[in-house]
Amino acid sequence: MKTLPNLSFWEQQWLKNADILIIGSGIVGLQTARHIKNQWPHREVWVIDRAPMSLGASTRNAGFACFGSMGEILDDISRTDENTAYALYEKRYKGLQQLLADFGETAIGYEKTGGYEIFTPEDHAEYETIAANMNRVNNTLESVAGEKPFQLKSTSKLGMKVLENGVYTPLEGMVQTHLLYKKVQEAATSAGVRIMGGLSALPPEKLDSGKWRVKTQEGYTLDAQTLVVCTNGYAAQLLPQLEVVPARGQVLVTSAIPGLAWRGLMHADKGYIYFRSLGTRILIGGGRNLDFAGETTPELDTTEVHQNRTPIVQRMDEGLYVCVRMGGMGVALSALVSRELAQLVKETR
Ligand SMILES: Cc1cc2nc3c(=O)[nH]c(=O)nc-3n(C[C@H](O)[C@H](O)[C@H](O)COP(=O)(O)OP(=O)(O)OC[C@H]3O[C@@H](n4cnc5c(N)ncnc54)[C@H](O)[C@@H]3O)c2cc1C
């Protein structure tokens, strides 16, 4: 920890009196801050981040506005159970509708392009399993989406060496990640949230007064009645008791490809590989399943939590809350989980 020069009287006033302090200015932290501020307009709500803006998945993601492909849903069912997997799909679906209602489609560059899950010839057995389970999944999820989400569709126009049918969903789309972040940040600022970058929080301490103290690596000390941790994959660095495993995700963007034959989202390999059109370029991400050990790291090159796909929205102690572990679909989840957390704070503070 650095030692600061003495703070002036004015600087000390500036850093006094946070009622609610949120660590992490990603899309979850900022939306949570906005909802809390709207609940209590007269309370000081601050968000700090280690970076000048945000340095996490919210500004580095692929911009998929999606809820889970058939392969991912079956994978989730095999790891948990049907109810949990469907509930997660529903949360993402409703979360995206809420996000679009909050910020507006045009403002965040949303396009409902639809998306395919595609299969190489080596994936034939997986394709057969998915096709055999599609009706069952569709019948359950129809009540969530108002229509059957998945259908088999020819891939012949995609120009890819894949099986002749893929699983298509018309329901998903894409956002422009930077526009979404901009709108989320503007909305928080307009609500009166104070955002401060360049403050890297150390693990919090509870004071005898019941307040929470956060010292930062830069040498600042911030006290607040209520502390909310929204650092996603980095949460266990602050609260080691949390089961959150950081995992690196990679996103690459190609040069322009003249005559690119398709637009939209593509999922492969149970969602571990994904790519989308970006104008005439392709943005490609994922591949973490190819090296699970090597990709489980807090080192930054873009980081996400994927180990467990369910978010943690929880009160950890009196005045201490977390909203973390968004997994690979935090765009869709963020509007809903941030509201849930704000409501939890309201009910319990
Ligand atoms: C490569 C990649 C591609 C993705 N693609 C998609 C996609 O297409 N669609 C989708 O829905 N989701 C996608 N995701 C997931 C999605 O981006 C995340 O779930 C979502 O952004 C999480 O938001 P967050 O606010 O919880 O966390 P983050 O955006 O990670 O924000 C956490 C913040 O905490 C800050 N922080 C961390 N530690 C500290 C500390 N000690 N002190 C102060 N600040 C700290 C970080 O700087 C960061 O700003 C992707 C993730 C990755 C990594």
The ligand as a Tripos MOL2 file, in Angstrom:
@<TRIPOS>MOLECULE
LIG
   53    58     1     0     0
SMALL
NO_CHARGES

@<TRIPOS>ATOM
      1 C1        -14.0450  -12.1190  -23.1840 C.3       1 LIG1
      2 C2        -15.4340  -12.0130  -22.6360 C.ar      1 LIG1
      3 C3        -16.5270  -12.0180  -23.4920 C.ar      1 LIG1
      4 C4        -17.8170  -11.9140  -22.9640 C.ar      1 LIG1
      5 N1        -18.8580  -11.8610  -23.8180 N.ar      1 LIG1
      6 C5        -20.1120  -11.6920  -23.3320 C.ar      1 LIG1
      7 C6        -21.2030  -11.5410  -24.2080 C.ar      1 LIG1
      8 O1        -21.0280  -11.5310  -25.4060 O.2       1 LIG1
      9 N2        -22.4450  -11.3990  -23.6870 N.ar      1 LIG1
     10 C7        -22.6450  -11.3970  -22.3260 C.ar      1 LIG1
     11 O2        -23.7870  -11.3020  -21.8870 O.2       1 LIG1
     12 N3        -21.6200  -11.4920  -21.4710 N.ar      1 LIG1
     13 C8        -20.3570  -11.6340  -21.9460 C.ar      1 LIG1
     14 N4        -19.3250  -11.7170  -21.0870 N.ar      1 LIG1
     15 C9        -19.5980  -11.6340  -19.6610 C.3       1 LIG1
     16 C10       -20.0010  -10.2160  -19.2640 C.3       1 LIG1
     17 O3        -19.2030   -9.2750  -19.9100 O.3       1 LIG1
     18 C11       -19.8760  -10.1210  -17.7460 C.3       1 LIG1
     19 O4        -20.6920  -11.1080  -17.1490 O.3       1 LIG1
     20 C12       -20.3030   -8.7540  -17.2230 C.3       1 LIG1
     21 O5        -19.6640   -7.7190  -17.9110 O.3       1 LIG1
     22 C13       -19.9780   -8.6820  -15.7440 C.3       1 LIG1
     23 O6        -20.1600   -7.3580  -15.3150 O.3       1 LIG1
     24 P1        -19.6800   -6.9550  -13.8680 P.3       1 LIG1
     25 O7        -19.9930   -5.5290  -13.7110 O.co2     1 LIG1
     26 O8        -20.2040   -7.9320  -12.8890 O.co2     1 LIG1
     27 O9        -18.1080   -7.2200  -13.8640 O.3       1 LIG1
     28 P2        -16.8900   -6.5030  -14.6040 P.3       1 LIG1
     29 O10       -17.2990   -5.8750  -15.8480 O.co2     1 LIG1
     30 O11       -15.7970   -7.5180  -14.6620 O.co2     1 LIG1
     31 O12       -16.5010   -5.3530  -13.6010 O.3       1 LIG1
     32 C14       -15.8150   -5.5830  -12.4080 C.3       1 LIG1
     33 C15       -15.0770   -4.2990  -12.0840 C.3       1 LIG1
     34 O13       -14.4510   -4.4550  -10.8160 O.3       1 LIG1
     35 C16       -13.2210   -3.7670  -10.8620 C.3       1 LIG1
     36 N5        -12.3890   -4.2980   -9.7860 N.ar      1 LIG1
     37 C17       -11.9430   -5.5540   -9.6220 C.ar      1 LIG1
     38 N6        -11.2480   -5.6590   -8.4920 N.ar      1 LIG1
     39 C18       -11.2440   -4.4340   -7.9200 C.ar      1 LIG1
     40 C19       -10.6890   -3.9080   -6.7230 C.ar      1 LIG1
     41 N7         -9.9880   -4.6710   -5.8660 N.pl3     1 LIG1
     42 N8        -10.8740   -2.5910   -6.4420 N.ar      1 LIG1
     43 C20       -11.5810   -1.7970   -7.2840 C.ar      1 LIG1
     44 N9        -12.1260   -2.2530   -8.4280 N.ar      1 LIG1
     45 C21       -11.9680   -3.5560   -8.7300 C.ar      1 LIG1
     46 C22       -12.6900   -4.0360  -12.2510 C.3       1 LIG1
     47 O14       -11.7280   -3.0720  -12.6400 O.3       1 LIG1
     48 C23       -13.9650   -3.9610  -13.0730 C.3       1 LIG1
     49 O15       -14.1800   -2.6630  -13.5880 O.3       1 LIG1
     50 C24       -18.0150  -11.8320  -21.5710 C.ar      1 LIG1
     51 C25       -16.9070  -11.8280  -20.7080 C.ar      1 LIG1
     52 C26       -15.6360  -11.8920  -21.2380 C.ar      1 LIG1
     53 C27       -14.4720  -11.8450  -20.3110 C.3       1 LIG1
@<TRIPOS>BOND
     1     1     2 1
     2     2     3 ar
     3     2    52 ar
     4     3     4 ar
     5     4     5 ar
     6     4    50 ar
     7     5     6 ar
     8     6     7 ar
     9     6    13 1
    10     7     8 2
    11     7     9 ar
    12     9    10 ar
    13    10    11 2
    14    10    12 ar
    15    12    13 ar
    16    13    14 ar
    17    14    15 1
    18    14    50 ar
    19    15    16 1
    20    16    17 1
    21    16    18 1
    22    18    19 1
    23    18    20 1
    24    20    21 1
    25    20    22 1
    26    22    23 1
    27    23    24 1
    28    24    25 2
    29    24    26 1
    30    24    27 1
    31    27    28 1
    32    28    29 2
    33    28    30 1
    34    28    31 1
    35    31    32 1
    36    32    33 1
    37    33    34 1
    38    33    48 1
    39    34    35 1
    40    35    36 1
    41    35    46 1
    42    36    37 ar
    43    36    45 ar
    44    37    38 ar
    45    38    39 ar
    46    39    40 ar
    47    39    45 ar
    48    40    41 1
    49    40    42 ar
    50    42    43 ar
    51    43    44 ar
    52    44    45 ar
    53    46    47 1
    54    46    48 1
    55    48    49 1
    56    50    51 ar
    57    51    52 ar
    58    52    53 1
@<TRIPOS>SUBSTRUCTURE
     1 LIG1         1 GROUP 0 **** ****
